[in-house]
């Protein structure tokens, strides 16, 4: 679940981002982009399709179980260590407990310098924004809203397995981001991020963190997210300056929305995590959120940026 507030860019933030400027940045030649293994947008898109083909991944569904096994097995083959963190959420709205699982993959676990990468792997149980009211209790495919961020991170893990990172990298796939019923109450959303933050508050502080959510839109426009800019402007500037240096046209410096997303409980726990999200996506929370609305080219831009930032820690 993501909620938004339209944001007309304030002069102060705009000046800050411009002030961090690109005047000294030189375009990076594609041949030396990663100095080793390369991100494969087509491979990432295949991973997106693979998740959707498993079925809807909302808690309690067969697809949820099968996707968990697929994601954990995939990470175990790539990272230094991978594990599941199961937890239970009691849902007072239906008076029942729900079994959820965060999935975590770690490179260089003993390194004190950490880079956090995260996305949510569950899909929404209700197509509550579908244009057809008859569909609004039907689970969504979640190609962009869920599978896209996970696909990028799995492909990043493949690259790092071939060309290890210079710092510790934690890949965290959150469960239960989109579990809630809506209606303005967000207490039953971001469940995996809340649990992760609760367990690690005060003991885990990465130097930088990126949340990838809805990053596969064929018409990619990732604007600066307002909550991220307000609380971690230095991280926002670093990321958007890197995107500019790489010539990534899908990243826009203009802030547009304030989004409630998994990064909020992480930021509240002191983790400098910003949200990379393209919220201008018409199929959001509808049955139309299918792979044909996404593209390998969009995933490529996001993956190239993530690896560029890791390599230059």
Rosetta blueprint (number, residue, H / E / L):
1 X L
2 X L
3 X E
4 X L
5 X L
6 X E
7 X L
8 X L
9 X L
10 X L
11 X H
12 X H
13 X H
14 X H
15 X H
16 X H
17 X H
18 X H
19 X H
20 X H
21 X L
22 X L
23 X L
24 X L
25 X L
26 X L
27 X L
28 X L
29 X L
30 X H
31 X H
32 X H
33 X L
34 X L
35 X L
36 X L
37 X L
38 X L
39 X L
40 X L
41 X H
42 X H
43 X H
44 X H
45 X H
46 X H
47 X H
48 X H
49 X H
50 X H
51 X H
52 X H
53 X H
54 X H
55 X L
56 X L
57 X L
58 X L
59 X L
60 X L
61 X L
62 X H
63 X H
64 X H
65 X H
66 X H
67 X H
68 X H
69 X H
70 X H
71 X H
72 X H
73 X H
74 X H
75 X H
76 X H
77 X L
78 X L
79 X L
80 X L
81 X E
82 X E
83 X E
84 X E
85 X E
86 X E
87 X E
88 X E
89 X E
90 X E
91 X E
92 X L
93 X L
94 X L
95 X L
96 X E
97 X E
98 X E
99 X E
100 X E
101 X E
102 X E
103 X E
104 X E
105 X E
106 X E
107 X E
108 X L
109 X L
110 X L
111 X L
112 X L
113 X L
114 X E
115 X E
116 X E
117 X E
118 X E
119 X E
120 X E
121 X L
122 X L
123 X L
124 X L
125 X L
126 X L
127 X L
128 X L
129 X L
130 X L
131 X L
132 X L
133 X H
134 X H
135 X H
136 X L
137 X L
138 X L
139 X L
140 X L
141 X L
142 X L
143 X H
144 X H
145 X H
146 X H
147 X H
148 X H
149 X H
150 X H
151 X H
152 X H
153 X H
154 X H
155 X H
156 X H
157 X H
158 X H
159 X H
160 X H
161 X H
162 X H
163 X L
164 X L
165 X L
166 X L
167 X L
168 X E
169 X E
170 X E
171 X E
172 X E
173 X E
174 X E
175 X L
176 X L
177 X L
178 X L
179 X L
180 X L
181 X L
182 X L
183 X L
184 X L
185 X L
186 X L
187 X L
188 X L
189 X L
190 X L
191 X H
192 X H
193 X H
194 X H
195 X H
196 X H
197 X H
198 X H
199 X H
200 X H
201 X L
202 X L
203 X L
204 X L
205 X L
206 X L
207 X L
208 X E
209 X E
210 X E
211 X E
212 X E
213 X E
214 X L
215 X L
216 X L
217 X E
218 X L
219 X L
220 X L
221 X L
222 X E
223 X E
224 X L
225 X L
226 X H
227 X H
228 X H
229 X H
230 X H
231 X H
232 X L
233 X H
234 X H
235 X H
236 X H
237 X H
238 X H
239 X H
240 X H
241 X H
242 X H
243 X H
244 X H
245 X H
246 X L
247 X L
248 X L
249 X L
250 X L
251 X E
252 X E
253 X L
254 X L
255 X L
256 X L
257 X E
258 X L
259 X L
260 X E
261 X L
262 X L
263 X H
264 X H
265 X H
266 X H
267 X H
268 X H
269 X L
270 X L
271 X L
272 X L
273 X E
274 X E
275 X E
276 X E
277 X E
278 X L
279 X L
280 X L
281 X L
282 X L
283 X L
284 X L
285 X L
286 X L
287 X L
288 X L
289 X L
290 X L
291 X H
292 X H
293 X H
294 X E
295 X L
296 X H
297 X H
298 X H
299 X H
300 X H
301 X H
302 X H
303 X H
304 X H
305 X H
306 X H
307 X H
308 X H
309 X H
310 X H
311 X H
312 X L
313 X L
